[in-house]
């Protein structure tokens, strides 16, 4: 099984060949990686080898975390390597955040992923990734950290804040003060 490739990249018809010691390995990669590889003299890929009946395909990633997330996505029934690769384009952090916050639209925006499959991905990956909020390992991004610190400074308990965070993540794309305002409304409503 091939798990790592390093060699000269050759892009042909939206396909990446990695030339190593005179042998060209055809590797399926995301468009982002394909564009990056085209500009490099040498590429290093962490490879997942997918074997099915009469077919052997290689899927390449720049970071081990990307490969790990791809394999987690493959563990969801109904998600094949092509869909997993399209989802993996978002990166491990965004996928993990989408799972933690149950953001169905991140997954359903991928071609051939409907709402039901998106919900299934979230449910199955949440148990595998573990909920950051349940484990209280902290927020996923800087904005969430700022919101938590502001709410704690206002006297709200950390447990209350972590319970409210999943509801607040539905108001993405808002600036930090707007999210803090929404959190205060939500937290004062639940404490009265």
N, C-alpha and C positions, 0 to 999 in steps of 0.2 A: 504494500500500500504506500502511496506517495503522500507525504505529509508536509514537505517543504521543497521549494524550488528556488534556485537562484540562477539567473542567466540573462541573456540579452533579450529584451522584449521586441516582438515583431507584431504589429497590428495589421490584420488583413480582414477586410469586410466585417468590421465590428467584432472580430475575434482576436484573442491574444494568444500568441505563440511565445513560449519561453524557450529560447535556444540554449541548451546546456550540453557541453561536450559533443556538439554536432547533432544532437537529438532535439527535435522541436516538440514540446508538450503543449497541446491545445488546452487552454484553461478558460473556463467560464468565469468572468468577473463582472462586477457592476460597471455601469457607464463611467462613474467617477474614477474607478481604478483604471479602466481602459484609457481614459484621457491622461491620467497621471503617468501611466506606463509608457505611453507614446512619446513622452518628452524625456525619458530616462535612458541612460546608457546601459544600466543594469537594474533589474528588478528582483526583489525578494518577496516571495509569497508563501503564506501559510496555506497549505492545500488540504481540502477535504476530498477524498476519493469516494465517489458515489458509484456503487456497483449494483446493477439490476439486470437480471437474466442475461441478455446478450449485449449489454451496454455498460461501458465504463466511462465515466465523466469526471473531470477534475474541476473543482471550484476553488478559486484563489482569493486570499484576503491579505491586506497589508499588515494587520495586527492580529495576534492570537485571540484577543477579545472579540474581534469581528467573526472569526471562525467559530468560537464557542457559541456566540449568539445564533449564528447560522445553524449549528447543530441542535441548539435548543428549539429553534423554529421548526426544524425537520421532525422533531419528536412529537409535534402536534399532528394528529391524524387529519388528513385533508390538505396538509401543506407539503408540497413537493419541492424539489430543489430550485426550480425556476421561481416559484412564488417566494420561497425563503430568501433567495438571492435579491429579489426585488425589494423585499421588506428590509433586508440587511443593509441596503443602501442608506437607510436613515442613520445607521450607526448604533452601537450598543447602548449608549447613554439615552438617546431619544426613545429607543424601543423599550428600554427598562422603565423610563419615565411614563411612557404611554400605557404600559402594563400596570404600573403602580397606581396611576390615576384613572384607569379604565377608560382611556381615550380611544374609542372605537374608530373615530375618523382617521387616525394615523394609519391604521391597518386597512380600513375599507377604501382608502384613497389609492391603494395599490391595485392594478388591473387583476381581474379574476379573484378578488377577495371581496366577498359580500359582507353584509352586516353580521350574519350568523357565524361565518368563519372568523371574522374579526373578534366577535365575542368569545368564540371558542379558544382562540389564540390567547386572549387576555386571561381567561379562566385557567387554562392549562399552564401558562407560563407563570402566573402569579404564584402558584404553589411551588414552582421550581425556582423562581427567583426570590421568593419570600417577600413579604410586604415590608417595605422600609418603614412605613408608618406603624405597623404592628410591632416591629422589632425596635422601633424608636432609635433607628440609627441616624436619623436626621434627614434633612431635606435633600433634594436632588440638585437644586441649582441655587445660584446666588440670590435670586429674587425671593425664593421661599425662605432662605436663611434670613434675609432682611425682614420679611413679614413676621417670622417667628420671634426675632429679637425685639421688634417693635411691640408685638402683642405681650411678650413677657415683661417689657418695661412698663406696660399699662396695667400689669398685675394679673394677667390671665395665667392659669396653670398650664404647664407644658402638656399634660395629658389632654386637657380641653382643646388646646391648639392642634395637637396631632389628630384628634378626632375630627376637627373641622377642616383640616387641610384637603382631604379628598373632595369635599364639596366646593372648596375655594378654587381647586384646580380646573373646575369647569369654566371659570372666568379667565382663562388664559388670554393672552394678547392685551391685557390691561396693564397699566403701569402700577408700580408698587403701592403708591398711596391709595389708589382705587381698590386694590385687593385688601389692604389693611382696613379701609372703611367698611367693605363688605364683610370682612372677618369680625369686626367689632359688632356689626348688626347681628350677624349670625350667633356670635358667642353671647351677647347680652340677651338675645331671644331664648337661647337654650338654658341660661342660668336663672331666668326669672320664672 
